[in-house]
Structure formats: C-alpha cells, structure tokens
Amino acid sequence: HVKVKNLEQHEHTLCQERQVLCKQGCGIKVVAREMLSHLEHDCRNRELSCSMCGMSFLAKDQGAHRRKHCPHRSVSCTLGCGQTLPAAEAAQHEKHACSHRHVRCALGCGASMEAREEEAHTQHACPLRPSACPYRCGDF
C-alpha cells in the first residue's frame, strides 16, 4: 500500500505497472517492469550485430543490412554467368574471373569478346593467330 501523500510520486515515477515511453526512443509505451525485456528483445532501436560480418546496426535496419549492406550476403554475378558469391567478392570476380567479363584479344588484334570466347577466338578466328605455311616449309 502507498500512502496518499506519496501516491502521485508513486504513480508517475515508481509504480512498475505504469506505462512509460521506451528509453531508446522507439515511440512504444511499455509497462515499466517490462522495459528491460523490451530494450533487449523488442525495441526497434536496440543495437544488433550481424552474425555473418559482425557489423553493428539498429534492429530496425536489420533487413536493409541483410539485403544491401552485409559484405557476406550472397549475390549473383551481374554479368550473368550464374555464379552466386559473397558481395565482398563480386567486384573482383566480375573484373578478373567471370567467364562473361569483356576482354580484348590476347594476341593484339583489337577484338573484344567475353572471356569464355577468347580461346576459340585466338585459335580459330583471330587474324593474328599463328598459322602454318600452306607449303609446309616449317615457318609459321
């Protein structure tokens, strides 16, 4: 029981059953005795860490982190080779390893093609490819 002279203070600052605004500023009102649980488990403004990369963000931003920002999220190669890889490795893959990246002829004819077409080009189509003399003199 609370004394009448202390009732107003109890109602506004001490009672564990009163409604209070979240201390993290998410705008939710919770019963005072449940504030700690709210802050740890439900608050949109609580800080979380990504289990894949360790980055910290607010709970309300977790979806965006997983979809757009986590360097360990899986992405598909934008050049269309069909490979799925960690986002942090995508640029390196597309620049140096992807079979669909554009390359110039290694023999120097100036032709541009996808990397997967380069071998066929240098062996069969490049005007600068080595070719045996048709008279079989041994020169190339």
Residue pairs with C-beta under 8 A, 6 or more apart in sequence:
2 10
11 18
12 18
15 32
16 31
16 32
16 33
17 31
17 32
17 33
18 31
18 32
19 29
19 30
19 31
19 32
20 29
20 30
20 31
20 32
20 35
21 27
21 28
21 29
22 28
22 29
22 30
22 35
22 38
22 39
22 43
22 45
23 35
23 39
24 39
24 43
24 45
24 46
25 45
26 43
26 44
26 45
26 60
28 38
28 42
28 43
28 44
30 38
39 46
40 46
43 59
44 58
44 59
44 60
45 58
45 59
45 60
46 58
46 59
47 56
47 57
47 58
47 59
48 56
48 57
48 58
48 59
48 62
49 55
49 56
50 56
50 57
50 65
50 66
50 70
50 72
52 70
52 72
52 73
53 70
53 71
53 72
55 65
55 69
55 70
57 65
57 69
66 73
67 73
70 87
71 86
71 87
71 88
72 86
72 87
72 88
73 86
73 87
74 84
74 85
74 86
74 87
75 84
75 85
75 86
75 87
75 90
76 82
76 83
76 84
77 83
77 84
77 85
77 90
77 93
77 94
77 98
77 100
78 90
78 94
79 94
79 98
79 100
79 101
80 100
81 98
81 99
81 100
83 93
83 98
85 93
94 101
95 101
98 115
99 114
99 115
99 116
100 114
100 115
100 116
101 114
101 115
102 112
102 113
102 114
102 115
103 112
103 113
103 114
103 115
103 118
104 110
104 111
104 112
105 111
105 112
105 113
105 118
105 121
105 122
105 126
105 128
106 118
106 122
107 122
107 126
107 128
107 129
108 128
109 126
109 127
109 128
111 121
111 125
111 126
113 121
122 129
123 129
130 140
131 140
132 139
132 140
133 139
133 140
